[in-house]
Amino acid sequence: MQQMVYTSATGCTINIPQNSYSEKANTVFPNPTSGILCIKDFSEDIIINSIEIYNTLCEKVKSFTATKTIFIGDLPKGLYLVQIRSDEEIIYSEKIILE
């Protein structure tokens, strides 16, 4: 899987795998969001174990078990990274804006 490298203004770095599955199968929406994010279904052979939210300092600020709707409205407005994991593998990453 190819990876992008995200470096924040503070100098921390996160490797972001480029999504290897079709955009139609894997989507986090709406983006930008006011606080509620929906996770579109993955294919039947993909099992989501966790959804993690990171801030621009590369700190994990929220973690969820497999679910189709998550609430991040209690976080400060700004840019975040959503990572969806299956076992220990990151299967989807996307930057989102919380308004």
N, C-alpha and C positions, 0 to 999 in steps of 0.2 A: 504494500500500500504506500503510495506517495504521501509525503508530509509537507505541510507548510510550517514555517516557524513564525510565531507571534512573539514579538518583544515589546513589552509595555514601556511607557515613558520612564518608569523607575528602573528599567533594566532587567526585569525578570523575563524569562522565556518559557513558552509552552509550545511543544510540538503538536501541531494539529493535523491529524490524518485527513487527507482529502477523501471525500465521501466516495466509497467504491460501489455503492448501490445507487440505483436511479433516483433522481430527485423526486419522481412521482411516488416512489415507495417510502421515502424517508423525508418527512417535513415537520418542522417546528413552526407553528404559526399562531397568532399573527405576529408580524415583525415589521415595524415596531409594535410593542405591546404596552398596555396600561397595567399589566400585572398577571393576567391569566394566559398561560401558554398551552396550546393543544399539541399533542404528538400524534401524527398520522400513523396508522398501522404499518408495520413492517411486513415483509413476506412471512409466510407461515414457518419457514425454517430459521427465522431470526427471532431469538427470545431476548427481550430487553430485561436486564437485571437491575440497572440503576440509571438515573439521570442526575448529572452533576452540573452545578452552576458555579462558574469562576468569575471573579472580578478582574479588573485590569491590572491588579497587583499579583495576579496568578494565585490568589487565595481561593480555596473552595469555600463558598458562602452558603450553599444549600446542597442537599442531597436528597433524592427521592428514590423510593423503590419503584418498580415497574408500574406505571400509571399512564393514562392518556391525557390527563389535565394536571397542570402544576400551577401553583400560585407563587409569584415572586414579587407581588405588589408591596411587600413590607421591606424590600431592599431599596437603597437610594437610587434615584434615577441615574441612568448611564448605560455604558456598554458592558455586556457580559458575554461569556462563552458558554454555550450549552454543549455538554458531551453526553452522548447516550452510549451506554456500555452493555455488552453481552459477555458474561463472565468477566474476564479481566481485559478484554479487547474493546477498544473504542471503535464503535461501528458508525458513528455519525457525530459531526461537530458543526456548529454554526454560531456565528456571532449574532447577538440580538441586542436590540435597543429597548430599554425600559423607559417609558415616558411618564 
